Amino acid sequence: EAQVTQNPRYLITVTGKKLTVTCSQNMNHEYMSWYRQDPGLGLRQIYYSMNVEVTDKGDVPEGYKVSRKEKRNFPLILESPSPNQTSLYFCASSLRAVYSTDTQYFGPGTRLTVL
Amino acid sequence: QQPVQSPQAVILREGEDAVINCSSSKALYSVHWYRQKHGEAPVFLMILLKGGEQKGHDKISASFNEKKQQSSLYLTASQLSYSGTYFCGTSEGASGGSNYKLTFGKGTLLTVNP
């Protein structure tokens, strides 16, 4: 089954404790992206990647890191999480970048709480 | 810059029609539309590319007015299953990597009642 998976689905952590949220897709997609969703603010893009080793900042990259060493994986790293990073996070992928008519598939989401 | 969606919320009775608008102050290359039900991931509805095209998807269609930098999503003969939050995502011009960056509006909450 074609899908985007994220782990963990729920995470409660404390300020300053490094964490990684994994994202993996099995569709051989070139384009992957991370978003955070907060009430009243909609979806905001954190980072995106057009292909392996090619990443760029979205609208809210501060406090986050990403890497794209393999085509299928795009982990999101919070080196020193803070309470303002408490949010619902989505990973998404599409075959190519947004100039095409490709569907963008979203993962199930990761709900992160930073105490 | 985030595109502006209107209205913020709309309540319909089953069978009624609705229009959701998405406007940007910047030149757009494409507009994406998604629907998200509570507690679930957004689901892709359609993408429109610059050129003023209109696309349809069952009873849901959309248009993209390049001159006005505005897209509208049309839901006709609404069904209970249409309930959810609708988001538009926009990307800007074709230079450099700006095609690939999507900026979403804050969403429009659509409620369809029996």
Contacts between the chains, C-beta under 8 A, distances in Angstrom:
chain1	res1	chain2	res2	distance
A	31	B	100	6.7
A	33	B	102	7.1
A	35	B	104	7.6
A	40	B	106	6.5
A	41	B	106	6.3
A	42	B	2	7.1
A	42	B	87	6.1
A	42	B	104	4.8
A	42	B	105	5.8
A	42	B	106	4.1
A	42	B	107	5.0
A	43	B	42	7.0
A	43	B	87	6.1
A	43	B	89	7.3
A	43	B	104	4.1
A	44	B	104	7.0
A	45	B	101	6.4
A	45	B	102	5.7
A	45	B	103	6.8
A	45	B	104	7.5
A	48	B	100	5.8
A	48	B	101	6.4
A	48	B	102	7.8
A	50	B	97	6.9
A	50	B	100	5.6
A	56	B	97	5.7
A	56	B	100	7.2
A	56	B	101	7.3
A	58	B	101	6.1
A	59	B	101	7.9
A	59	B	103	6.3
A	90	B	41	6.1
A	90	B	42	7.2
A	97	B	99	5.6
A	97	B	100	4.3
A	98	B	29	7.6
A	98	B	30	5.5
A	98	B	32	7.2
A	98	B	47	7.5
A	98	B	91	4.7
A	98	B	99	5.6
A	98	B	100	5.7
A	98	B	101	7.9
A	98	B	102	6.1
A	99	B	29	6.5
A	99	B	30	6.6
A	99	B	49	7.2
A	99	B	91	7.7
A	99	B	94	7.0
A	99	B	99	4.5
A	101	B	47	5.6
A	101	B	49	7.4
A	102	B	47	7.8
A	103	B	44	4.7
A	104	B	32	6.9
A	104	B	34	8.0
A	104	B	44	5.3
A	105	B	44	7.2
A	106	B	41	3.9
A	106	B	42	5.1
A	106	B	43	7.4
A	106	B	44	8.0
A	107	B	41	6.4
A	108	B	40	8.0
A	108	B	41	5.6
A	109	B	41	5.7
